[in-house]
Amino acid sequence: MAFLAHSANSFNRTHLAKEHLTDVARLAVEFAGGAEWGEEANLAGVLHDLGKYADSFQARLRGEAKGLDHWSPGAWVALSEFQAVAAALAIQGHHIGLQQGGNSALRMMKQATPKTSRLSDEDFNRLKARLAADGLLAEKPTNTVIPVRVGFQSAIASMLDVRMLFSCLTDADFLDTEAHFEANEQGKRSREAGPELNAEQALTALDEYMAGKIRSVNKADKSVLDARNALWNMVTTVAAAVPGLFTLTAPTGSGKTLAMLKLALEHAAKNGLKRIILVVPFLSIIEQTAEIYRSVFHGFPGNFVLEHHSLAGLGSEEATSDAEAATERARRFLAENWDAPIIITTNVQLLESLFSNRPSSCRKLHNLMESVIMFDEAQTLPQSLAVPTLAALSHLSRTYRTTVLFATATQPAFDALDGAVAKLVNTGWRPIEAAPDHARLYDELRRYEVYWPNHGETKAWATLADEIRNEKQVLCVVNLKSHASSLLDDLKYDEGVFHLSTNLCALHRRAVLDEVRARLKAGKPCRLISTQCIEAGVDVDFPVVYRALAPLDAIAQAAGRCNREGRLADDDGNRKMGEVRVFEPDVAGDHRKRYPTWAYFQAAEVTRSMLIEADTAGLDLNDPTVYRDYYHRLYDLSKPEAQNTALSAAVTAVDFVGVAREYRLIDKASIQVLVPYGASIEMFEELNHQQDEEGISAQWIKNAQGLAVSVFRPADGHPAWGVLIPAKLRYGKGTSDEWYILEDRDGDLYDDVFGLRLPQSQQILIG
């Protein structure tokens, strides 16, 4: 009897279990590369579908059975006969996700999971005999088997190693299954691999791009150009180092984006690394960076630069030819497992994948091996996740020849957490600075003066509005959406007033930034009221910036939008400094309620205490030592290593499900609201129609990201529920408890300026 792994494809060819297991094992070993546990990856590939040798599973392929667990038999054999815990966990999880690695959970592995299913065959010896009769041999690995130990001391490293093996297995399984169902007349058809990183050729393109850019820039201040050249030379020097942990500390406007790319390419060329991954915190800056990268590598193979985030592919015209459709299809395929030389993604995509238990999130992890991972705006990493994140990245770097770079103008003193990190992984956190003479750059790029408030001095919204009116082009950054609304109430009818916050859907924010940049370039009136989403990495240049008192790094990021290019000049053409005016809003009530979170409040209070100590001298935002002092004080106060006890407990228990639940960069106590943004109203109506007629699916959710606004889940009985219609589910019965459609009958709940304005919105919108 021929045992099958999958049903017939469109050419009526079935997929033999022997063929599938052999090819998955081969691919898993290939993906493991030089990892010491390569033979364990082979074992996982051979055993992952052992349960498909059951008569009941063969009946399932004929449509005669359902509710079968075909993964637990192979998992139990790997565990009980070969003591390969990591392989057993990967096999068990390749459909249902990684589960628990504690002793009690492992002892239960031979039972069906979930409990609603039943084992395809309880006689594991019969399954092994059929596997052997098919010519396949499961052998005990002779090299290192990944140790999985319960206990916080080693669990971070062990769990990451398990996820790496899991990645190799799941990606191999996905790809081989896909090749079967995408077959042509000749048989299985594997997808075309992504282009390779030719670092030397890419460096030539980057150097040519920079040479052209320098020739074309005639308005930037000479000191700006000199600083950018200096940074360029600094990173070239450190690029020859072996893969490891690095920081890049450089002031805003110093050309950090391209200097990071220069460092990564030089480093990849010298060390034979395969891939460069740029990680940014916000969608508001990812597209501008991708546009720069694509300009650099114009003429390179398609998908040489690949974006992977929730808005990738949105807003583009429908394919008008088979070639364009094939290109977009290839982009989607390559994004699934990051099979591209340069990836641009978000903190959420990368970091949550490092702590995920889901096959779809983890399958790309093996492509982090022998790569350069660059985190831009590193200060945005939440304190509550800092220590486990640094531990995982440190282990990734040391074990898998991966370079990790943290770049920012306000470099967190994460090395102060080395002791806490070293308790989790023996490598600790001791990065090398890629721009050791960065203090000189800060001094050379002084482009603004900071005016600090006196102790106890506050400013009313009406007073602030009047000051803003007196400026032709001005940016004002506040801490809360409700504060932005209060200020806009005084300014909304003035010329050239714009608003930017996450009250606006992503497509709306993109349009606002495009208009703001156009007005700034044309010298037209432009008064932008924004929350913190403008700060990190958004390329705008205002002569005057107001910033509500906040964490010091946030104030510095806002200041980085002031006279960014050093182009300000007086009437005689002499260089002129921009102005950054820090203020404290006159808001009644508890100080803590002036800030979006407790952590933000704590950090702002550290800034306040430093200001009080500095007295009239204020704080020098162009002195990197000020930030080290600030972060040391902040960590002493907030104790990042003790902030997330639930995550620590899940790690200690080797609970992959619990870790994935607790490691979240975005608050899960939120809902997504599809909004009728005017410029994309047809898209809204189509999505609304689809959910009403068909229900929502994974593809619908992906398409809806551009028109979604995230809000905290309102309390029961809150008036917002009167205008939020739960989206229908496509699969299963009922409605979604995460996605809602805004019912805006009067057209006043989604405003062209304010964005989403739910009833009592200031109480539930994410700050």
N, C-alpha and C positions, 0 to 999 in steps of 0.2 A: 504494500500500500504506500502510495506517495503522500506524504504529509505536507500540507500547505500552510504557508504563513499568512497569505492574503488571498482574497477572491480574485477572479479574473479581471483584467483591465479591459480597456475599450477594444483591444485586439483579441480578446477572448483567451489571453495567456494568463495562466495562474502563476502564483509566486511560491516556489517550493520553500519549505522551512529550512532545508539544508542550505540552499542558496542564500537565503536571507541571513541566517545566522553566520555563515562564513563571511559574507560581505560586510555585515555590521561589525564583526570582530576585527576584520582587516582595517576598516575605516577608523574604528575606535583606537586601535594601536597607532595608526598613522597620526591621528589627532593628538594622542598623548605625547608625540615627539620624543624628546629625551627624558621625559619624566621617569623616575625610578619605578613607578608602578605600572609600566606599560603592559606587563604580562597580566596584571589584574584587570586591566581594561579589556584584554583579549578574553579572559575568563567571563567577564560581564557580557561581552558580545555573544559568546557561544551559548550562555545559559539564559539570556534575558527573555527569550520566548519558549523556554522549555515546556511550559504548559500548553503550547499549541500542538504538541504531539498527542494530546488527549483526543479520544473519540468524540467527546462532547464539543470540543472546540472545532473539530472538522465539521460537525453537525451545525455549529453556529455559522460557519462560512456558507453553509447551504440554506441558512435562514431557519434552521430547525431548533435552535437553542439561543438563549440570551442570559445575561447576568453572570458571566463567567469570569473568574480571576485566573488569568494565564501567567501572571508574573510571580506570584508567591512561590510556586514550586522551584523555579530557578534560583530565587533569592535564598530559599532555605537550603538548597544544595550547596550554594556558594558559601553560606555561613557554616553549616554543620559539617561539611566534608572537607572544606578548604580553608576554614577560618578567615575567609576574605570578607570582613565586615563591610568595608566600603563598597565592594562589588555587590554584596547582598543588598545594601541600602539603595544603590543605583538601580539594580534590577527591579526591586520592589517599587521604586518610585517612578519608573520610566513612563507610566501612564497616570498614576495618582499623585505624583510628587513625592519628594523625600519626606520620610516620616520621622521616627524617633530612633536614636542610637543607644538609648539606655538598655541595661541588661534585661529588664522585664519586657521591654518592647521587642527586643531581639528574640527572646524566647517564644514570643507569640507570632513570629514571622511566618511560621508554616500554616497559619490559619488564613482564611480568605479575608482580604481587605478590598473595599469596605465590607462591613458586616452584611450589607444588602446583597452581596454577591456570593457565589459558591466556587470552590476550587474546580478547575476544569478536570482534574483527576487527583484523588487523594493518594493514589499509589505512585509515589515519586520514583520508585525503582522501575516501574513499567515505563515511565517517561524517559528515564535515563537509558534504559535498554533500547528504546526506539531511537533515541539520539545517537547512541553508539552504532546501531544498525544502519543509520544514515551516514556513517563514516565520520562523525564528529566526536572529538575527544575533549572533555573538560579536564584540564590539568592544573594541579596546584602551582601557583606562581613560584618560581625559584628566586625571583628578585623581591624587592621590598613590597610588602603589603601595607597599605595605608593604616596606621594605627588609629583607632577611634577610642578615645578614652573619655569616660565621664569625669568631669572636673574642669574648672575654669582655667587652670594653668595651661592646658594644651588644647582645649576644645576649639578655640577660634581657628588655629592652624589645621587641626584635623578635619573640621567641618568644611573648610575651604578646599582641602585636598579631596574630600568626598565630592564636593560640588564640581570640581574639575573633572574627576572621573565620570561623574554623572553627565557632565557636559559632553564629554567624548562619546559616551554611549547614546545619549538622546539625539545628538546631532547626526551621528552615524545612522541611527534608526530612522529618523525623519528623512534623511537624504536617500537611503536605500529604498524605503517605502515609496517616496516620491518618484524615484527613478522607475519603479515598477508601474505605477499608475500613469506616468508621463511617457510611457513606452511608444515606440513607433514600429514600423513593420520589421525592423531588424532586431527588436527586443528592447530590453531596459535602456532607458535614456537618462543618463545622469545630467544634472544641470551643469552649465558651463561655469567653471571656477572664476572667481573674481580676478581682476588684474593683479600682478605682483607689484610690490613697492620697489621700484628702481630708484634707490635713494640718491645715487650720483646724478642721474638724469633729472630727478626732481630738484636737487640742489642747483643745478644749472638754470632751470626754469625760475627758481626763486631769486637767484642772483640777478638774472636778466630783468625780472619784474621790479626788483628793488632799484636797479640802476635807472630804469625808465621812470619810476616813481620819484626818485630824487631829482632827475632832470626836469620833471614836470611841476615840481613844487617850488613855487617862487614867492608864496605868501607867508609861509611859516617862518617864525622867528629863527634866526641862525642858531640860537642856543638849543632850540628844539631839535634841529637837524643834527647838531653836534652830539647831543645826548643820545639820539637814536643810533648814530654811528658807533658811539662808545659802547652801548648795550650790545649791538650787533657783534662787536669784536670780543666782548667779554664772554658771551655764550659760546662762541667758536672755540675759545680756549678750553672750556670745561667739557666740551662735547666728546673729547677723547677718553674720558673716564669710562670705567666698566659699568654695566647696568647697576642701578641702585636707586637711592632716594635722594631727591634734589628739591631745593626751593629756588624760585626766581623772584627776587624782590626788586621791583622797578616802579617808578612813579607813573601815574596816569599820563598818557600822551608821549611816553618814551618809545612807542613802537613795540610794545610787549607782545602783541598778537603775532607779528611776523618774526620777532626774535625767538619766540617759543618754537615756531615752525623750523627756523634755522637750526636751533639747538637739536631738535628732534631728528631732523634729517641727517645732520652731521653725525650725531650719536648713533643712529640706525646704520649709517654707512660704515662706521668704524667697528661696530659690534655685530653686524649681520642680523639686525633685528627686522622683523617682518611687517610691522604695522605701526601706524601712528593713530592714537585716539585722543581727540580733543574733547574735554568734558566741560560743559558750561552750566551755570546754575539756572538760567532763565531762558524761556523760549523767546523773549523779547530781543535777545542778542544773538541767538544761534544762527539766524538767517543772514544777518549782516556779516558774520564771520564766514559762513559758507560761501557767500558771494565773493569775499576776498580770496578765499582758497581757490575757488573755481577760476577766478581771474588769473591767479598765479599759474594754475595748471591747465590753462586753455590749450586744447589740442591733444591732451592726454586721453587715454582710453576712457570710454564711458564708465561712469561709476568709480572713477579713480578717487573721487571725493564723494563719500556717501553720508547723507544725513539720516540719523535714526532718532526720531522723536515724534510726538503725537501730531505735529502739523506737517511732517514731511509728506510732500505730494499734494497737499491741500492748496487750493487757490490756483492751480495750474489748469490750463485749458485741456479739454479732452484730446486724446491722441487722434491725430488726423490721418495717420498712416499706420500700416502694420509695423513699420520700423519703430515708430514712436511708442506704440503699444508694447512691443517687445522690450524696449528700453525700460519702460516703467515697470513691466513685469520682472525684469532682471533686478531692478532696484529693490523691489519688495522682497524678492528671494534673498538677495545678498544681505539685506538688513536683518533677516531672521537670525543669521549666525555671524554677522560682521565679517563676511568674507570679502573684504575690500582693503586696499592699502592705507587709506586715510578715512577715519570715521569721525563724524562730528555728532555728539550726542549730549544728553543731559545728565546731571548728577543723579536724578531719579532712575534713569535707565541703567546706568552703570552700577551705582552703589547698591540699589535695591536688588539688582541681579546677583551681586556678590553675596547677599544674605538671603536669597530666595530659595524656595524649595520646588518651584514649578519648572517642568521641562521646557516650556516655551521661553522662560526668562533665562534659564541656566545654559541652554544649548550653545550660546555664543561664548561662554566663559573660556573655553580652551583656546580661543583666538586672542586672549589676553597674554598668553605665553609669548615670550620673546617679542614684546611690543614696547612702545613708549606711550605712556598714559599721562596726558597733561591736564591738570585741573586748573582752569582759569577761575579767577575770583575765589580762591581757596577759603577766604574768610567766611564764606556762606555755609560752610559745613556746620550743622547744629552741634552745640556743645554736648548735648545729651547723647550724641552718636559718635563723638570725636574719638574716644579711646578705642572702641571696637573697630571703627573704620580704619584708624591708623594701624592697628594690629593686623587686620586682614591685608591691607595694602603692603605692609612691611613683609609679611610672609609671602605674599604674591611676588614681590620684588626679589627676595633672596632665593626662593625655591624655583621660580620659573623664568629667571633672567628677564625680568620685566622692570623697566625704568618708570618710576613714578615721580612726577614733577608737580609741585604746588606753586602756582604763580599768582601774584597779586601785588597791588600797591601797598596794601596794609597787611603784611605777612603775620599771621597768627604765630605766637610763640609755642607751637606744638611740641617743640623739643623739650619744653618744660614738662610735658606729659610723658617723657621717655620712661620714667620709672613705672608709671601706671601701665603703659603699653608693654613694657618688658615683663610684667606679671602675666601677660596673656600670651605673648610670643617672645622667644628668647632674642629676637633680632632688635626689639625695641624700636625707637623712632629717633634716628640721628642723621638727618639729611645734610647734604652738602649744598652750600649756596652757590648758584650758578653765576651770580653777578656780585662777586665779593666787594667790589668798589661801588656798590649801589648808592651809598650815602652821597657821593659826588653828583650822581644824576639828580637826586632830589634837590640838591642845592642849585644846580644849573637850571632846573626847570621850575623855578619859583615864578609862577604866572598869575598869582592872585594874593591878595591880602585878606586875612580873616579878622572879622570884627565880632568879638565875643560879647555876650550879654553880661552885665554886672550881676553879682549874686543877688537873687531875689527879684530881678527885673523881668517883667512879663510884657507881652504885646497882645492887644485885642485883635480879633479878626478884622474888624472894620479899619483899624489903624494900619494893619498889614496890607489890606486891600488897597488903601490909598497909596502906600509906598510902592506897591507893585504897579499901579496905574502910572506912576511917574517914570517908570522904566519902559523903554521901547521893546527890549528883549530881555526876559527875565525868567528864571526857573525858580519855583518854590517847592521844596520837598517837605512833606509833613509825615507824621507817624501813623495816622489812622485815616481810613476812608471817610469816617464821619467828620474829621477835621478838614479834609479836602472839600467835602460837601459844604461845610460851614463857610469856608473861604470862597468857594465858587458862588454861593448864594449872593455875595456882594459883587462878584465880578462877571457873572455869566453873560451879561448884556454888553460888556465892553468888547472892543475890537480885538481880534487876534487872541482870544482866550481859549486855551485847550486844557483838557484834563486827561491824566493817564493814571490808571490804577487797575487792579484786577476786578473792579466793578465792570470793566469793559471786557468783552470777549476778545480772544487773541487776534481775530481778523480786524476788529475795531482798533485795538492797540497798534497793530501794524499800520493801519491807515493814518492814525493820529501822528505816529512818528514820522511817516513819510511827509505829511503836511508840515510838521514842525521843522524838519530839516530843510524843506524847500523854502520856507519863510526865513529861516535863519540865513540861508545862502543868499536870498534875494534882498536881505536887509529890511524885510517887512515887519510890522509889529507882531510879536510872538510872546505870549505870557502863558507859560505852562505850569499848571498846578498838578503835582504828582505825589504819589506815595513812593515807597522805597524801590518800586519796580524799575525806576528810571536809573538807579545808581550803578549797579554793577555791570560794567562793560558796554552800556548803551552809548553809542558814539554821537553825542550832541555837544555843541559848543556855545555857551551863553556868556555874555559879558558880566552878568550879575546873577548870583545864586543865593537864595535864602534857604536855610536849613533849620528845621525845628531841632532843639536839643535832643540828642540821640546817642547811641553807642559811638565811640570815637571812630571806629572804622566806617560806620555809615556816614558820618559827617565828612570824612575824608573822601569817600566815594562820591558824594554829592559835589564836593569841591573839585573833583576831577572832571566835572562837566563845565567848569568855569575857565574861560580863556584857554581851552584845551590845546589849541594849535599855536598859542602865543602870538596871535595876529592883531591884538588890540593895539591901537595907536592913538595919540592925541591929534589935535588939528595940525600940528607941525610935523607929524609923521614919526614922532618919538615913541618908543615902546611904552606901553601903558599896562598897568596891572589890573586884573579883574578883581571883583569884590565878592567875597563870601560873607554873608551876614547870618550869624547863628542867633536864633531867638528862642524864647520860651513862650509858648502860647498861653494866653490868659484863659485857662479852662478851670472851672470850679470842680471841686471834689478831690478824691484821692489821687496822688501822683501816679500810682500804678495804673490807673485807668486812662492815662495819657499815652500808653504804649500798647502794642498789640499782644505781647506775651510777657510772662513773668521774667523770662530770660532777657528779653529786650529791655525791660525796666531795670533789671540788675546791671546790665552793661551801661545803660544811660547814667545810672547812679555812680558808677565808677568814673565816667567822664565828668560828672558834676563834681565829685570829690577832688579829682585832679585839677579842675578849673579853680576850685576854691583854694587849693594849695598854691597854684600858680599866681593867684591874685591878678593884678592888672596886666601881667606879662602874657597871659593866655597860654595856649598850647601851640606848638609849632608843628603843623601838619606835614611839613617837609623834613622832619627829623625822624628817621626810622627808629631811633632808640625810644621815642615817645610811645610808639606802638608796642614795643617789647614790654615797657613798663606797664602800659595799659593791660595787655593780655596777662601778664604775670599777676597783676592785682585781681583781674577778673577770674582767673582760674583758682586763685587762692580763696576767693569769695564763693564761687559757684560749685567748685569740686566736680568737674565734668565726669570723673571716673565713677562717681556715686549717683549719677542722675537718673540712670535707667535700670532700676533694679529688676523689672520684669524681663528685660532683654538679657541681663546678666544671668538670671535664673534659667532662662531657656537655653542659653549657651552652655551653662554648667551641666544641664541635663542632656546635652546633645539632642535637643528637640528642634528639628528643622522647621516644623510647622510653627512652633512658638516663636522662633527667631524671625521667620518671615513675617509673622503677624506684628511683632514688636518693632522691627527695624523699618521705620517709615519716615521718609523725608517730608511727606505731605500728610497732614492730619486726616486720618480716615473718618473722623466724625464730621464728614462733610457730604454734601450732595452736589450733583452737577445739574445746572439749569440751562436748557437750550433756549437761547434768546433771539428775538426777531430783530437783529441788527439790520438797519435800513439798507445799507449798501449790499448786503447779501441776503435780502429778504426771500429771493427765489430759492436759495439754498436752504433757508429755514423752512419754507413751506414744503419743499420736497422731502426733507428729513422728517418733518412732522407727519406728512402723508404716509411715508414709509413705516414709521412706528405705529401709526394708527391702523394701517391695512395689514402689515406683515409682522409687526413687532421688531424690537431692536436686536441686533446681533453684534458680534465683535467688529465686523466691518462698519456697521452703522455707527458704533461708538467712535471708531477711528475717524470716520468722516465728520462726526459731530464735534470734535475737539475744538475746531476753530470758532464755533458759535456757542461754546459752553462757558458759563461763569460758575465758579466754585463758591459755595456758601456753607457756613456751618448749618448743620441740621437744626431747623427750628424746633422749639419745644412743642409738645402736644397742645393744641388749641391756639397756637400762634396764628395771627391773621394772614401770614404769608401762605399758609396751606390753602387758603381760598383761591390763590392764583397759580398754584403749582399742580400740574396734572401729571401723575405718574406715567412714565412711558410703558407701553405694553411690551411684554417679553415675547420673542419669536419662538423660543424653545421652552416648553413647559407652560404652565398656566399662570395667570396672574399678571402683576405689574412689577416694575423695577422699584427697589427701595433706594436706588442711587441716582437714577436719571429721571429728570422731570422736564416738562414742557411749560414755558411761561405763557399763561393765558392773559394776553395784554389787549383786551377788547377796546379800551379807550386810547391805547397808544401812549400811555404816560408811565408805564412801568419800565420801559427800556428807552432811555433818553440819549440823544445824539451827543450830548456833552457828559452827563453824569453816568451813563451806562445803566446798569440794573439798579432800580430803586424799589425794592420790595417794601411792603408795609412794615414800618418800624425797622427798616433795613440796617440801621446802625447797630442793632442788637445782634444781628446774625451774620452779616457779611464778614468774610475772612479779612482780617486787618492786614 
